[in-house]
Amino acid sequence: MAEGIAKFHGHDAASAGTHPATSISANAVTVLEGMGIDTEGMKPKDLTLFDVEDYDLVISMGCGVECPSVRLDDDWQLEDPVGQSIAVFEETAREIERRILQLQ
């Protein structure tokens, strides 16, 4: 959700994880599209596909069990909403958006 929200607000952003799923959560798609964010072409990506040096800022949504061994400029310590209700996805999206807007 973070990539879509960041791009919606004009940032050049990419999102990746240490253990990406095979597809975006249906709840994430529902929430993003409800925010007016196009999800076409979005897919989970592995962190190893990126060179963090190509980015001005590297933010973890929350390391949880495993933090990547890459430069992190900030850890927002957000709980992964996967497997939870749509309300939890909405709350997480609002918090991501609030923090992204503070970056501007």
C-alpha positions in Angstrom: 0.0 0.0 0.0 2.9 2.3 0.8 4.1 2.4 -2.8 0.7 3.2 -4.2 0.0 5.9 -1.6 3.5 7.5 -2.1 3.1 7.6 -5.9 -0.4 9.0 -5.5 1.1 11.9 -3.6 3.8 12.5 -6.2 6.8 10.6 -4.9 8.9 8.3 -7.0 8.5 5.2 -4.8 9.1 1.5 -4.8 8.0 -1.1 -2.3 9.6 -4.4 -1.6 9.9 -7.0 1.2 12.1 -9.7 2.5 9.4 -12.3 2.0 7.0 -11.0 -0.7 3.7 -12.7 -1.3 2.7 -13.9 -4.7 0.0 -11.3 -5.1 -1.2 -8.1 -3.5 -3.8 -8.7 -0.7 -7.4 -8.3 -1.9 -8.0 -6.0 1.1 -5.1 -3.8 0.1 -6.4 -3.5 -3.4 -9.9 -2.6 -2.1 -8.5 0.1 0.2 -6.2 1.6 -2.4 -8.9 1.7 -5.0 -11.3 3.3 -2.5 -8.7 6.0 -2.1 -8.7 6.6 -5.8 -5.3 4.8 -6.3 -4.8 2.7 -9.5 -3.5 -0.8 -8.5 -3.1 -2.1 -12.0 0.4 -3.6 -12.5 1.1 -3.5 -8.7 2.8 -6.7 -7.4 4.8 -7.7 -4.4 8.6 -7.4 -5.1 11.6 -8.9 -3.4 14.0 -6.4 -1.7 17.0 -8.0 -3.6 15.7 -6.6 -6.8 16.6 -3.1 -5.7 19.7 -1.1 -4.9 18.8 1.0 -1.9 21.5 3.5 -2.9 19.2 4.5 -5.8 16.8 6.0 -3.3 17.0 9.1 -1.2 15.1 7.5 1.7 14.6 3.9 2.7 11.8 3.3 5.2 10.7 0.0 6.7 7.0 -0.3 7.5 8.0 -2.5 10.4 10.7 -5.1 10.6 8.6 -7.6 12.5 10.5 -10.8 12.7 13.3 -10.0 10.3 14.9 -6.7 9.4 16.7 -6.5 6.0 20.4 -6.0 6.0 20.2 -2.8 4.1 20.4 0.9 5.0 17.2 2.0 6.7 16.6 5.7 7.2 13.5 5.1 9.3 11.3 2.2 10.7 7.7 3.2 11.0 7.0 0.1 13.1 3.6 -0.5 11.6 2.0 -3.9 12.0 1.4 -5.9 8.8 -2.4 -5.9 8.2 -2.3 -9.1 6.1 -4.8 -11.6 7.4 -6.8 -8.9 9.3 -10.0 -7.1 8.6 -10.6 -4.4 6.0 -10.8 -1.9 8.9 -7.3 -2.7 9.9 -6.1 -2.2 6.3 -7.9 1.1 6.2 -6.3 2.2 9.5 -2.9 1.2 8.2 -3.4 3.0 4.9 -4.4 6.2 6.8 -1.3 6.0 9.0 1.0 5.4 5.9 -0.6 8.4 4.2 -0.3 10.6 7.2 3.4 9.8 7.5 4.0 10.2 3.7 2.4 13.6 3.8 4.8 14.6 6.6 7.7 13.9 4.2 6.6 16.6 1.7 
